Amino acid sequence: MGSVDKTLFLLSRGGDTLIVQIYVDDIIFGGSSHALVSSFPEQMSREFEMSLMGELQFFLRLQIKQGLEGTFVHQAKYTRDILKKFSMGDS
């Protein structure tokens, strides 16, 4: 468990790390090992009813884009929605 954020969990196994973040009823997770990441939902499903939504694309109004170059976080959709709400969509 994180010392500052009580909803952040870290698991170290060998040289690999699994990171799990819980927010209300959402869980996002990732890690340095495919085996570790793929075993996490299997183990959780044994104890809890859950569904996998696939690769993370949105979280707390943040857009997440994952690619070979890395992971990028932006708020383009949120910004467009705010501009549209105040009739500034062409700005």
C-alpha positions as CSV (number, residue, x, y, z in Angstrom):
1,M,0.0,0.0,0.0
2,G,1.2,3.5,-0.8
3,S,2.3,5.6,2.2
4,V,0.6,8.7,0.8
5,D,-2.2,7.2,-1.3
6,K,-4.0,4.4,0.5
7,T,-5.6,3.3,-2.8
8,L,-2.3,2.6,-4.6
9,F,-0.8,-0.9,-4.2
10,L,2.5,-2.2,-5.4
11,L,3.6,-5.8,-5.7
12,S,7.3,-6.7,-6.3
13,R,8.1,-10.2,-7.4
14,G,11.6,-10.9,-8.4
15,G,12.7,-7.9,-10.5
16,D,9.1,-7.2,-11.7
17,T,6.5,-4.8,-10.3
18,L,2.7,-4.7,-10.5
19,I,1.0,-1.4,-9.8
20,V,-2.7,-1.3,-8.9
21,Q,-4.7,1.9,-8.4
22,I,-8.3,1.8,-7.0
23,Y,-10.8,4.6,-7.5
24,V,-14.3,4.0,-6.1
25,D,-15.3,0.9,-8.2
26,D,-12.6,1.2,-10.9
27,I,-9.3,-0.5,-10.9
28,I,-6.4,0.2,-13.2
29,F,-3.3,-1.9,-13.2
30,G,-0.1,-2.4,-15.1
31,G,3.4,-3.7,-14.6
32,S,6.8,-4.6,-15.9
33,S,5.9,-8.2,-16.7
34,H,3.2,-9.6,-19.0
35,A,2.9,-12.7,-16.8
36,L,2.4,-10.6,-13.6
37,V,-0.1,-8.3,-15.3
38,S,-2.1,-11.1,-16.9
39,S,-2.3,-13.1,-13.7
40,F,-3.7,-10.2,-11.7
41,P,-7.3,-10.2,-13.2
42,E,-7.4,-14.0,-13.0
43,Q,-6.7,-14.0,-9.3
44,M,-9.1,-11.1,-8.6
45,S,-11.9,-12.8,-10.6
46,R,-11.7,-15.8,-8.2
47,E,-12.6,-13.5,-5.3
48,F,-14.7,-10.7,-6.8
49,E,-17.2,-10.3,-9.6
50,M,-15.5,-8.1,-12.2
51,S,-15.3,-7.3,-15.8
52,L,-12.3,-6.2,-17.9
53,M,-12.9,-3.2,-20.0
54,G,-9.7,-3.6,-22.1
55,E,-6.9,-1.2,-22.6
56,L,-7.2,2.0,-20.6
57,Q,-8.4,4.9,-22.7
58,F,-10.1,7.2,-20.2
59,F,-9.6,7.7,-16.4
60,L,-10.9,10.6,-14.3
61,R,-11.4,12.8,-17.4
62,L,-7.9,12.0,-18.6
63,Q,-7.3,10.4,-22.0
64,I,-4.6,7.7,-22.1
65,K,-2.9,6.8,-25.4
66,Q,-0.5,3.9,-25.2
67,G,1.9,3.1,-28.1
68,L,5.4,1.8,-28.8
69,E,6.8,5.3,-28.1
70,G,5.3,5.3,-24.6
71,T,2.2,6.3,-22.7
72,F,0.7,9.7,-23.1
73,V,-1.9,11.5,-21.0
74,H,-4.0,14.4,-22.3
75,Q,-7.4,16.1,-22.0
76,A,-8.2,16.9,-25.6
77,K,-11.8,15.5,-25.4
78,Y,-12.5,17.3,-22.1
79,T,-11.2,20.6,-23.5
80,R,-13.4,20.2,-26.6
81,D,-16.4,19.4,-24.5
82,I,-15.9,22.5,-22.3
83,L,-15.4,24.8,-25.4
84,K,-18.6,23.3,-26.9
85,K,-20.5,23.8,-23.7
86,F,-19.8,27.6,-23.8
87,S,-20.3,27.9,-27.5
88,M,-16.6,28.3,-28.2
89,G,-16.2,25.1,-30.3
90,D,-14.4,27.0,-33.1
91,S,-11.9,28.6,-30.8
